[in-house]
Amino acid sequence: MKHPVDVHVGKRIRHRRWMSGTTQQQLAEKVGIKFQQIQKYETGMNRVSASRLWDIAKVLNVPVSFFFEGLDTQPPADGVNSDMPGDILTDKEALELLRSYYAIPENQRRRLFDLARVLSEAA
C-alpha cells in the first residue's frame, strides 16, 4: 500500500523533473540508478531514501524541502477553487502553462500575470 507522503514526494519529483525538462532516463543516469526506479519513486510505489532524495534534489537544483512543500495543507472545505484539479501537479496542461510562463521574459511575464488576474476577477 502506498503511503501518502511517498506519493506526495513522488509527485513533487515528477513535477520538478518535468519543469526542468529532464527525462526519467537523464535523472536516473545522474543519480546512478535505472529509470524504472525513478518511475517507481514518481508513482509512490517505492519510498525514496534520504540519501537518494538528497541526490535527486542536487540534480534538480532544489532544496530537499521542496519535495515536502504542500504536504501539510488541506484542500479548502468550502469548495473554493472547485474548478481547479485536486492536485495541480498532476494536471499536464497546468504544468505546460507554468513552463511556458517562466520562459517569458520577466517584464512581460509580470504584465501577463496582471492581465490574468484582471481576467479572472472579471469572470
N, C-alpha and C positions, 0 to 999 in steps of 0.2 A: 504494500500500500504506500502510495506517495505521501510524503509529509508536506504540508502546505508551505513550509519555509523552503524546502528543496525546490518545489515548483516555482515559488516566487524568485529565488535566486537564479534558477534556470531561465526564467523569462527575462530577467534583467541581463543575463549573459547574452541571450539571443538578441535582445534589443540593442545593446551596446555594440555587439559584433556587427549587426546589420547596419546600424547608423554609421559605423566606421568603414563600411564597405569591405569587411573582412569575411571570407568564406569560412565554413567549418573546417575545411581542409587546411587553410592557411593558419587558423588559430591553433589547430591541433599540432601542426608541424612546429609552430613557435613555442608551444609548451611541452613538446616531446611526447605526445600521445597520438592515438588513432582518431580519425574524425568521427568514428562511431561513438567514441566516448563523449565527445562534445555533444553529439545528438542526445545521448542519454542524460547528460547534465542539463541540457536545454529543456528537456521534457520533464525533468524532475525524477526520472526513473532511477538515476544514480545520484547519490549525495556527493557534493564536491568537498574534498578535504580542504582544510585551512591552507596548507601549502600550495595546493593546486589553484585555489581561488586567488591566492597571492600572485601566482604566476600569470593567471588569466587577467587579473587587474593590471599588471605591469604591461602586458602585451596590448590590452585595450585602452591603456592610458587613463585609467580611472582609479580612485582610491577603493580599497576593498569595501568600504562602507556604501559605495554606490549600489552594490548588489542587494543591500538590505533596505534601501530607501523605499518608503511607502508601505513597508511591511506592517507597521502598527496602525495604519489608517484604515478606517472602515468606510464603506460607501455610505452616502447620506441616506438616512432612514426616511426622509420626507419626499424622496423621489426627485430631488433637484438634479438637473442634468440627466434625466432619464433617457434622453435621446443619445447619450454617449454610451459607447460599448462598456461592458462591465470592467474590462481590463484593456485600457487603450494600447498597452504594449503588445497586445495580440492582434490589433487591427492593422493589417498591412497598409491600407490606404492612409491611416493616420501616420504611420512611420514614414511612408513615402513623402507625405506632406512635410513632416519635420525635416527630413533630409533635404528636400528642395528648399525649404525656408532658410535653412542655415547655409545653403550655397549662395544665397543672395547677399550682395554687399551690405554691410551693417546699416548704412544710412538709408538705403532703400528698404531694407528689412524692417526698420523702425516705422517707416511710412506705411508699409503693408500691414504691420501689426495694428497700427492706429486705425487703418481702414477696416480691418477685420473686426475690431472692437466696435466701431460705429455700426457696421452692418449687422452684427449680432444683437446689438441693443435695439436696432430698428425692427428686427424680425419678431 
